[in-house]
Amino acid sequence: MARIKVLIIDDSALIRSVMREIINSQPDMEVVGAAPDPLVARDMIKELNPDVLTLDVEMPRMNGLDFLEKLMRLRPTPVVMVSTLTEQGSDITLRALELGAVDFVAKPKLGMREGLNEIVDDVADKIRIAAHARVRRSHTPPPTAAPIGSAPRPSPGHFISTTEKVVFIGSSTGGTEALKEVLTRMPANSPAILCTQHMPESFTKSFAARLDSLCAMKVKEAEHNERVLPGHAYIAPGHSHLLIRKSGAYYYTELSQSDPVNRHRPSVDVLFNSAAQVLGSNALGAILTGMGKDGAAGLLAMRQSGAWTIAQNEATCVVFGMPKAAIELGGAEEILPLTEVAGHIIDRLSKRV
């Protein structure tokens, strides 16, 4: 079986050296080249034809985002960003995901060599996922364009008993853009939506704020013990599982720092299982693109409790891991292209289907 060919693009000689060690230590991948900036990388890509690029953001001569935007327009290639865990870094990384990067690896803040060696498995796993991910030619407008105007127009909805129904969505690799596609199509009077997206804790607040600027709904990072309101979408913070509970006539969020489930905290299974237990047939569940099986058992529990459930189809997933696992378990009542998910949710809530 051919090994995954990786090209490293980073202006730091230390990062290039450590990433080379990490990647070449894996039996199924190899570094075919390392470039100090995108202009050098451009020629190396043509010569070496790598399967995956690792890409830094801040580099001389051309920054990583400019390079990524051109790459995804002209020669779509799987990219794993190497990002700093800062507020500014998270905004830049979210922009990179919008432009078509498959995923990102967080640079350690201190002790670069020691820190990177501690995330060997994470780096290797994300390169493997990227090698099999679906990347598409980008037509993303430049960041100076008005983002709200470029978002899909929310579909009209005539909802009944919106305080009783709650929508639950789980996603991972490729999920930031998939969630944006669904949430920007939901109207302002939508029932509440609770989302678990696998993401580090320093990113989820920026991610929620970014969605809030695009959506008719109010989008926020979930807090502990807040009332779940129609017209609001709640994003699980990267440090805690998100659950729902009922007290009297109202639903409330619950955050838990219990052990990771399926190696994740937040876990989609934890969210979906709470939906099955608390709401039953008043819940709607959707599992979107992502690697692994987190959420598959939870979606089945939701369906068995009477909830309506959907999985994103293979053709529109960046990675068809989580939806595939849910479908194989029998947890998905419908299998839909990403662009149809929001419309079907609205139809279901409006009792048109």
C-alpha positions as CSV (number, residue, x, y, z in Angstrom):
1,M,0.0,0.0,0.0
2,A,1.4,3.4,-1.0
3,R,2.4,5.7,1.8
4,I,0.8,9.1,2.2
5,K,3.1,11.8,0.7
6,V,3.3,14.9,2.9
7,L,4.7,18.3,2.1
8,I,5.5,20.5,5.1
9,I,5.2,24.3,4.7
10,D,6.5,26.3,7.6
11,D,9.0,29.1,8.0
12,S,10.3,27.6,11.3
13,A,13.2,25.2,10.7
14,L,12.5,23.7,14.1
15,I,8.8,23.0,13.2
16,R,9.9,21.5,9.9
17,S,12.4,19.3,11.6
18,V,10.0,18.1,14.3
19,M,7.1,17.6,11.9
20,R,9.4,15.6,9.6
21,E,10.3,13.3,12.6
22,I,6.7,12.8,13.6
23,I,5.5,12.0,10.0
24,N,8.4,9.8,9.1
25,S,8.0,7.8,12.3
26,Q,4.6,6.6,11.0
27,P,4.6,3.4,8.9
28,D,2.0,4.7,6.4
29,M,3.3,8.2,5.6
30,E,6.5,10.0,4.5
31,V,7.7,13.6,4.1
32,V,8.5,14.2,0.5
33,G,9.6,17.8,1.0
34,A,9.7,20.8,3.3
35,A,9.3,24.4,2.2
36,P,10.1,27.6,4.2
37,D,7.4,29.6,2.4
38,P,4.5,29.2,0.0
39,L,6.4,30.4,-3.0
40,V,9.0,27.6,-2.6
41,A,6.1,25.2,-1.9
42,R,4.3,26.1,-5.1
43,D,7.1,24.6,-7.2
44,M,7.5,21.6,-4.9
45,I,3.8,20.8,-5.2
46,K,4.1,20.6,-9.0
47,E,7.3,18.5,-8.8
48,L,6.4,16.2,-5.9
49,N,2.6,15.9,-6.2
50,P,2.0,15.4,-2.4
51,D,-1.2,13.8,-1.0
52,V,-1.4,16.2,2.0
53,L,0.1,19.6,2.9
54,T,0.7,20.8,6.5
55,L,0.6,24.6,6.4
56,D,1.6,27.4,8.8
57,V,-0.3,30.7,8.7
58,E,2.3,33.4,9.3
59,M,5.1,33.1,6.8
60,P,7.3,35.5,4.8
61,R,6.5,36.5,1.2
62,M,2.9,35.1,1.3
63,N,0.8,34.2,4.3
64,G,-0.8,30.8,4.6
65,L,-4.4,32.0,4.1
66,D,-3.6,33.7,0.8
67,F,-1.7,30.6,-0.3
68,L,-4.6,28.3,0.8
69,E,-7.2,30.4,-1.1
70,K,-5.2,30.2,-4.3
71,L,-4.4,26.5,-3.8
72,M,-8.1,25.6,-3.4
73,R,-9.1,27.5,-6.4
74,L,-6.4,26.2,-8.7
75,R,-5.3,22.8,-7.4
76,P,-7.5,21.5,-4.5
77,T,-5.3,19.5,-2.1
78,P,-6.0,18.2,1.4
79,V,-4.5,20.7,3.9
80,V,-3.9,20.4,7.7
81,M,-3.2,23.8,9.2
82,V,-0.6,24.2,12.0
83,S,-2.2,26.8,14.2
84,T,-1.6,28.7,17.4
85,L,-4.1,28.4,20.2
86,T,-4.9,32.1,20.6
87,E,-7.9,34.2,20.0
88,Q,-6.4,35.6,16.9
89,G,-5.1,32.2,15.9
90,S,-8.6,30.7,16.2
91,D,-10.1,33.3,14.0
92,I,-7.5,32.7,11.3
93,T,-7.9,28.9,11.6
94,L,-11.7,29.2,11.2
95,R,-11.1,31.3,8.1
96,A,-8.7,28.5,6.8
97,L,-11.5,25.9,7.4
98,E,-13.9,28.2,5.4
99,L,-11.3,28.3,2.6
100,G,-11.1,24.5,2.4
101,A,-8.6,23.2,4.9
102,V,-9.6,19.8,6.2
103,D,-8.4,20.2,9.8
104,F,-5.8,21.8,12.0
105,V,-3.2,20.9,14.6
106,A,-2.6,23.2,17.5
107,K,1.0,24.4,18.0
108,P,2.0,24.1,21.7
109,K,2.5,27.5,23.4
110,L,5.7,26.5,25.2
111,G,8.5,24.0,24.5
112,M,7.8,23.5,20.7
113,R,9.8,20.3,20.3
114,E,8.4,18.7,23.5
115,G,4.9,19.9,22.8
116,L,4.7,18.7,19.2
117,N,6.1,15.3,20.3
118,E,3.2,15.0,22.8
119,I,0.7,15.3,20.0
120,V,2.2,12.7,17.6
121,D,-0.9,10.6,17.4
122,D,-3.1,13.7,16.8
123,V,-0.8,14.9,13.9
124,A,-0.7,11.5,12.3
125,D,-4.4,10.9,12.7
126,K,-5.3,14.2,11.0
127,I,-2.9,13.6,8.1
128,R,-4.5,10.2,7.6
129,I,-8.0,11.7,7.6
130,A,-7.0,14.5,5.3
131,A,-5.5,12.0,2.8
132,H,-9.0,10.4,2.4
133,A,-11.0,13.6,2.7
134,R,-13.1,15.1,-0.1
135,V,-11.7,18.5,-1.0
136,R,-13.5,20.7,-3.5
137,R,-12.5,23.6,-5.7
138,S,-13.1,26.8,-3.7
139,H,-15.3,29.7,-4.8
140,T,-15.1,31.4,-1.5
141,P,-15.3,35.2,-1.7
142,P,-12.5,37.2,-0.2
143,P,-12.8,38.2,3.5
144,T,-13.5,41.8,2.5
145,A,-16.8,40.7,1.0
146,A,-19.8,41.1,3.3
147,P,-20.2,37.7,5.0
148,I,-23.9,38.1,5.8
149,G,-24.8,38.8,2.2
150,S,-23.0,35.6,1.1
151,A,-24.8,33.4,3.5
152,P,-27.8,31.3,2.4
153,R,-31.1,33.0,3.0
154,P,-33.0,31.3,5.8
155,S,-36.0,29.2,4.7
156,P,-39.4,30.3,6.0
157,G,-40.8,28.3,8.8
158,H,-44.3,28.2,10.4
159,F,-43.5,26.5,13.6
160,I,-45.9,25.0,16.1
161,S,-45.1,24.6,19.8
162,T,-41.5,25.7,19.2
163,T,-40.7,25.6,22.9
164,E,-41.4,21.8,23.0
165,K,-39.2,20.8,20.0
166,V,-35.4,20.9,20.1
167,V,-32.9,20.1,17.4
168,F,-29.6,18.3,18.1
169,I,-26.7,18.3,15.7
170,G,-23.3,16.5,16.0
171,S,-20.3,16.9,13.7
172,S,-16.5,16.7,13.6
173,T,-14.0,16.9,10.7
174,G,-15.5,19.3,8.1
175,G,-18.2,20.1,10.6
176,T,-17.5,23.8,11.0
177,E,-18.6,24.5,7.4
178,A,-21.4,21.9,7.5
179,L,-22.9,23.5,10.6
180,K,-22.6,26.9,9.0
181,E,-24.5,25.5,6.0
182,V,-27.4,24.2,8.2
183,L,-27.6,27.1,10.7
184,T,-27.6,29.9,8.2
185,R,-30.6,28.3,6.5
186,M,-32.6,28.3,9.8
187,P,-35.1,31.1,10.4
188,A,-35.0,33.4,13.4
189,N,-38.1,31.7,14.9
190,S,-36.5,28.2,14.8
191,P,-36.8,26.0,17.8
192,A,-33.7,25.8,19.8
193,I,-30.7,23.9,18.4
194,L,-27.9,22.3,20.5
195,C,-24.7,21.5,18.7
196,T,-21.6,19.4,19.5
197,Q,-18.7,20.0,17.2
198,H,-15.3,18.4,18.1
199,M,-13.1,21.5,18.7
200,P,-10.5,22.7,21.2
201,E,-11.9,25.0,24.0
202,S,-10.0,28.1,22.8
203,F,-11.9,27.8,19.4
204,T,-15.5,27.3,20.3
205,K,-16.3,30.8,21.5
206,S,-14.8,32.3,18.3
207,F,-16.7,29.7,16.2
208,A,-20.0,30.6,17.9
209,A,-19.4,34.3,17.4
210,R,-18.6,33.7,13.7
211,L,-21.8,31.8,13.2
212,D,-23.8,34.4,15.1
213,S,-22.6,37.1,12.6
214,L,-24.0,35.0,9.7
215,C,-27.2,33.5,11.1
216,A,-30.8,34.8,11.6
217,M,-30.8,32.8,14.9
218,K,-28.8,33.9,17.9
219,V,-25.7,31.6,18.1
220,K,-23.6,31.4,21.3
221,E,-21.2,29.1,23.2
222,A,-23.3,27.2,25.7
223,E,-23.0,28.0,29.4
224,H,-24.0,25.8,32.3
225,N,-27.6,25.9,33.5
226,E,-29.1,28.4,31.0
227,R,-32.6,28.2,29.8
228,V,-32.9,26.8,26.2
229,L,-34.8,29.3,24.1
230,P,-36.3,29.2,20.7
231,G,-34.4,31.2,18.1
232,H,-31.1,30.3,19.8
233,A,-28.4,27.8,18.8
234,Y,-25.9,26.6,21.5
235,I,-22.4,25.4,20.7
236,A,-20.8,23.0,23.1
237,P,-17.7,24.5,24.7
238,G,-14.5,22.7,23.8
239,H,-13.9,21.8,27.5
240,S,-17.2,20.1,28.4
241,H,-19.9,17.7,27.3
242,L,-23.2,19.5,26.5
243,L,-26.4,17.9,27.7
244,I,-30.1,19.0,28.1
245,R,-32.3,18.6,31.1
246,K,-35.9,19.6,31.9
247,S,-37.1,21.5,35.0
248,G,-40.8,22.2,35.2
249,A,-41.9,23.4,31.8
250,Y,-38.5,24.5,30.6
251,Y,-35.3,23.0,29.2
252,Y,-31.9,23.9,30.5
253,T,-28.3,23.3,29.3
254,E,-26.0,21.2,31.4
255,L,-22.2,21.2,31.1
256,S,-20.2,18.2,32.3
257,Q,-16.5,17.6,32.6
258,S,-16.9,13.9,33.1
259,D,-14.5,11.6,31.2
260,P,-14.2,11.8,27.4
261,V,-16.5,9.5,25.4
262,N,-15.2,8.0,22.2
263,R,-12.0,9.9,23.0
264,H,-14.0,13.2,22.8
265,R,-15.1,15.9,25.2
266,P,-17.5,17.3,24.1
267,S,-19.0,14.1,22.8
268,V,-21.9,13.9,20.3
269,D,-23.1,10.6,22.0
270,V,-23.4,12.4,25.3
271,L,-25.6,15.1,23.7
272,F,-27.7,12.7,21.7
273,N,-28.3,10.3,24.7
274,S,-29.5,13.2,26.8
275,A,-31.9,14.2,24.0
276,A,-33.2,10.7,23.9
277,Q,-33.8,10.5,27.6
278,V,-35.2,14.0,28.1
279,L,-37.2,14.8,24.9
280,G,-38.0,11.5,23.2
281,S,-40.2,12.3,20.2
282,N,-39.9,16.0,20.7
283,A,-36.3,15.9,19.6
284,L,-34.8,16.0,16.1
285,G,-31.3,14.7,15.5
286,A,-28.8,15.2,12.7
287,I,-25.3,13.8,12.4
288,L,-23.0,15.5,10.0
289,T,-19.5,15.0,8.5
290,G,-16.8,13.6,10.8
291,M,-14.2,10.9,11.5
292,G,-15.0,8.0,13.8
293,K,-18.2,6.8,15.3
294,D,-19.1,9.4,18.0
295,G,-22.8,10.1,17.9
296,A,-23.8,6.9,16.1
297,A,-25.1,5.1,19.2
298,G,-26.7,8.3,20.5
299,L,-28.5,8.9,17.2
300,L,-29.9,5.3,17.4
301,A,-31.0,6.0,21.0
302,M,-32.8,9.1,19.7
303,R,-34.6,7.2,17.0
304,Q,-35.6,4.4,19.3
305,S,-37.1,7.1,21.7
306,G,-39.3,8.4,18.9
307,A,-37.1,11.3,17.6
308,W,-36.8,12.0,13.9
309,T,-33.1,11.4,12.8
310,I,-31.0,12.2,9.7
311,A,-27.5,11.6,8.6
312,Q,-25.5,13.6,6.0
313,N,-24.9,11.5,2.8
314,E,-21.5,10.3,1.7
315,A,-21.2,12.5,-1.4
316,T,-21.4,15.8,0.6
317,C,-19.3,14.8,3.6
318,V,-15.7,15.8,4.0
319,V,-15.2,12.6,6.0
320,F,-18.0,10.0,6.0
321,G,-17.1,8.4,9.3
322,M,-19.7,9.4,11.8
323,P,-22.7,9.4,9.5
324,K,-21.7,6.0,8.0
325,A,-21.4,4.5,11.5
326,A,-24.9,5.9,12.4
327,I,-26.4,4.6,9.2
328,E,-24.9,1.1,9.7
329,L,-26.3,1.0,13.3
330,G,-29.8,1.9,12.0
331,G,-29.8,5.3,13.7
332,A,-30.7,7.4,10.7
333,E,-34.3,7.6,9.4
334,E,-33.2,9.8,6.5
335,I,-29.9,10.2,4.6
336,L,-29.6,13.6,3.0
337,P,-27.2,15.9,1.1
338,L,-26.0,18.7,3.3
339,T,-27.9,21.4,1.4
340,E,-31.2,19.6,2.1
341,V,-30.7,19.1,5.9
342,A,-32.0,22.5,7.0
343,G,-35.0,22.4,4.7
344,H,-36.1,18.9,5.9
345,I,-35.7,20.0,9.5
346,I,-37.9,23.0,8.8
347,D,-40.5,20.9,7.0
348,R,-40.6,18.4,9.8
349,L,-40.9,21.1,12.5
350,S,-43.7,22.8,10.4
351,K,-45.4,19.4,10.2
352,R,-45.3,19.5,6.4
353,V,-43.7,16.0,6.3
